[in-house]
């Protein structure tokens, strides 16, 4: 009983105090993993990944990845400074690398470590397409989505432990049923929607950042139309996916593009690539 009460207390305290303000939305987000804890681990993992894969350097495409990345970071800094978040990027160590891999993918790690795979370049098509993808990945890093996922996973584990303690006097079959139901329920009902919300948030923030950097946010929806055209497998239903459905993303991006242009205008950006 004491252990159960202690777990509930810890769970409540973490939920109440483990929050950080998102500088782009103004919302309080679950996050009790500090940059000091997370960034060194991310940097080490990133360096290990680069050591184990073929990093392309010196080509026009590799240089474009770095140049576009820096433009998006500069736009991010302009936005953050203008909105009272001076110094927000102090702990970040931005790095943008092109890696030889046929996968249609790009990703960012906490602290600003970004990778583009060569397989996504034909879909990106040009500099603006790269900017759409880059701004989305930079947005993930800026919004602390990695730390939030870690925080949510820790709470998920804590809930499983609390449930196990509460059912410690029950039969093994009851405990197994709980474990299966809890795992499936929290995955489909909490963790997957959480991941989809991050993707949607990164899409919206990314539009603003690419617009401030001088790239046309109208092109974001076109990128996802190209992404849909090349898809060669049946996507799972949206509620079972870590990402929103492609049609949902296209509709959202089209609806948000005028808003991104209006935001960019505040920074003197009125024409776009």
C-alpha positions in Angstrom: 0.0 0.0 0.0 2.9 2.4 0.8 4.6 1.6 -2.5 1.4 2.2 -4.4 0.8 5.5 -2.7 4.4 6.5 -3.3 4.1 5.7 -7.0 0.9 7.7 -7.3 2.6 10.7 -5.5 5.6 10.5 -7.8 3.4 10.2 -10.9 1.3 13.3 -9.8 4.4 15.4 -9.0 6.1 14.6 -12.3 2.9 15.4 -14.3 2.4 18.7 -12.4 6.0 20.1 -12.4 7.5 18.3 -15.5 6.3 20.9 -18.0 8.1 23.3 -20.4 6.6 26.1 -22.4 6.6 25.5 -26.2 8.0 28.8 -27.7 5.9 28.4 -30.8 2.5 27.5 -29.3 2.8 29.0 -25.8 1.4 25.7 -24.5 2.8 23.8 -21.5 4.1 20.4 -22.6 5.1 17.4 -20.6 8.9 17.4 -20.3 11.0 16.5 -17.3 14.1 15.6 -19.3 16.6 18.5 -19.3 18.8 19.5 -22.2 21.8 18.7 -20.0 20.6 15.1 -19.6 19.4 14.5 -23.2 21.7 16.4 -25.5 25.0 14.6 -24.7 23.4 11.2 -25.2 21.9 12.4 -28.6 25.2 13.9 -29.7 27.0 10.6 -28.9 24.4 8.5 -30.8 24.6 10.8 -33.7 28.4 10.6 -34.0 28.1 6.8 -33.8 25.6 6.8 -36.5 27.8 8.9 -38.8 30.7 6.6 -38.1 28.7 3.6 -39.2 27.2 5.1 -42.3 28.5 6.7 -45.5 28.3 10.5 -45.1 28.4 12.4 -48.4 30.5 15.6 -48.3 31.5 18.2 -50.9 28.8 17.5 -53.4 26.2 20.1 -54.5 23.5 18.1 -52.8 25.4 17.8 -49.5 26.2 21.5 -49.5 22.6 22.3 -50.2 21.5 20.3 -47.1 23.9 22.3 -45.0 23.0 25.6 -46.5 19.2 25.1 -46.2 19.6 23.8 -42.7 21.5 27.0 -41.7 18.9 29.2 -43.3 16.1 27.4 -41.3 18.1 27.8 -38.1 18.7 31.5 -38.8 14.9 31.9 -39.3 14.3 30.0 -36.1 16.6 32.3 -34.2 14.9 35.4 -35.6 11.5 34.0 -34.5 12.7 33.1 -31.0 14.4 36.3 -30.4 11.4 38.3 -31.5 9.1 36.4 -29.2 11.1 36.7 -26.0 13.2 33.5 -26.2 16.7 34.9 -26.5 19.3 32.3 -25.7 16.9 29.4 -26.4 19.4 27.9 -28.9 22.4 28.2 -26.7 22.6 24.4 -25.9 22.0 23.4 -29.5 24.9 22.2 -31.7 23.4 22.2 -35.2 24.7 19.7 -37.8 23.3 18.7 -41.1 24.5 15.7 -43.0 23.6 13.8 -46.1 23.9 10.0 -45.8 23.8 7.5 -48.6 20.7 5.4 -48.1 17.8 4.6 -50.4 15.3 5.1 -47.6 12.9 8.0 -48.2 13.6 9.6 -44.8 15.1 12.4 -42.8 15.3 12.8 -39.1 16.5 15.1 -36.3 17.9 14.3 -32.9 17.5 16.4 -29.8 20.0 19.3 -29.8 19.9 19.9 -33.5 21.5 16.9 -35.2 19.9 16.3 -38.6 20.3 13.6 -41.2 18.9 13.5 -44.7 19.0 10.2 -46.7 19.8 10.3 -50.4 16.6 8.4 -51.0 14.4 11.4 -50.1 16.2 13.8 -52.5 14.2 12.8 -55.6 11.0 13.5 -53.7 12.3 16.8 -52.4 13.1 17.7 -56.0 14.7 21.1 -55.4 15.9 23.5 -52.7 12.4 24.4 -51.6 11.4 20.8 -51.2 14.5 20.3 -49.0 13.4 23.3 -47.0 10.0 21.8 -46.3 11.6 18.6 -44.9 14.4 20.5 -43.1 12.0 22.9 -41.4 9.9 20.0 -40.2 12.9 18.2 -38.7 14.3 21.4 -37.1 10.8 22.0 -35.6 10.9 18.6 -33.9 14.2 19.6 -32.3 13.1 23.0 -31.3 9.8 21.9 -29.8 11.6 19.3 -27.6 9.6 16.4 -29.1 12.3 13.9 -28.2 12.3 14.9 -24.6 8.5 14.8 -24.5 8.4 11.3 -25.9 11.0 10.1 -23.3 8.9 11.7 -20.6 5.7 10.1 -21.8 7.4 6.7 -22.1 8.6 7.0 -18.5 5.1 7.8 -17.3 3.8 4.9 -19.3 6.3 2.6 -17.6 5.5 4.0 -14.2 1.8 3.4 -14.8 2.5 -0.2 -15.7 4.5 -0.6 -12.4 1.7 1.0 -10.4 -0.9 -1.3 -12.0 1.3 -4.4 -11.3 1.6 -3.4 -7.6 -2.2 -2.7 -7.4 -2.9 -6.2 -8.8 -0.1 -8.0 -6.8 -2.7 -10.0 -4.9 -4.6 -11.1 -7.9 -4.2 -14.2 -10.1 -1.4 -14.4 -12.6 -4.1 -14.5 -15.4 -5.6 -11.2 -14.2 -2.1 -9.6 -14.1 -1.4 -10.8 -17.6 -4.8 -9.5 -18.9 -4.0 -6.1 -17.3 -0.5 -6.0 -18.8 -1.8 -6.8 -22.3 -4.7 -4.4 -22.0 -2.6 -1.6 -20.5 0.1 -2.0 -23.2 -2.3 -1.9 -26.1 -4.5 0.8 -24.6 -1.7 3.2 -23.8 -0.1 2.6 -27.2 -3.2 3.1 -29.3 -4.9 5.6 -27.0 -2.0 7.7 -25.8 1.4 7.1 -27.3 0.4 7.0 -31.0 -1.9 10.0 -30.8 1.0 11.8 -28.9 3.4 11.0 -31.8 0.8 12.1 -34.4 0.3 15.4 -32.5 4.1 16.0 -32.7 4.2 15.4 -36.4 1.3 17.8 -36.9 2.9 20.4 -34.7 6.2 20.1 -36.6 4.4 20.5 -39.9 2.8 23.8 -38.7 5.9 25.2 -37.0 8.0 24.1 -40.0 5.8 26.1 -42.4 6.4 29.3 -40.4 10.2 28.7 -40.2 10.5 28.0 -44.0 8.5 31.0 -44.8 10.6 33.3 -42.6 13.7 31.7 -44.3 12.2 32.9 -47.7 10.8 29.6 -49.0 7.3 29.3 -50.3 5.1 27.4 -47.8 2.6 26.6 -50.6 5.2 24.0 -51.8 4.8 21.9 -48.6 1.5 20.4 -49.7 3.0 19.7 -53.1 5.9 17.8 -51.5 3.5 15.6 -49.7 1.5 14.9 -52.9 4.8 13.7 -54.4 5.4 11.6 -51.3 1.9 10.0 -51.7 2.6 9.3 -55.4 5.7 7.4 -54.7 4.4 5.3 -51.8 4.5 1.6 -52.7 2.9 0.1 -49.6 -0.4 0.3 -47.9 -0.2 2.7 -45.0 -1.9 1.6 -41.7 -5.0 3.3 -40.6 -4.2 6.7 -39.1 -5.2 5.6 -35.5 -2.5 2.9 -35.7 0.2 5.1 -37.1 2.9 7.3 -35.6 2.1 9.9 -38.4 -1.1 11.6 -39.6 -2.5 10.2 -42.9 -1.0 11.9 -45.9 -4.3 13.3 -47.0 -4.7 14.9 -43.5 -1.2 16.5 -43.8 -1.9 17.8 -47.3 -5.1 19.4 -46.2 -3.5 20.9 -43.1 -0.5 22.3 -44.9 -2.7 23.9 -47.6 -4.8 25.5 -44.9 -1.8 26.8 -42.9 0.3 28.2 -45.7 -1.4 31.6 -45.7 -0.9 31.9 -42.0 2.8 31.1 -42.4 3.1 33.8 -45.1 1.4 36.3 -42.8 3.9 35.5 -40.0 6.9 35.8 -42.4 5.6 39.3 -43.4 6.3 40.4 -39.8 10.0 39.8 -40.5 9.9 41.7 -43.8 9.7 38.5 -46.0 7.1 39.1 -48.7 8.5 37.1 -51.6 9.4 33.4 -51.7 11.5 30.9 -53.6 
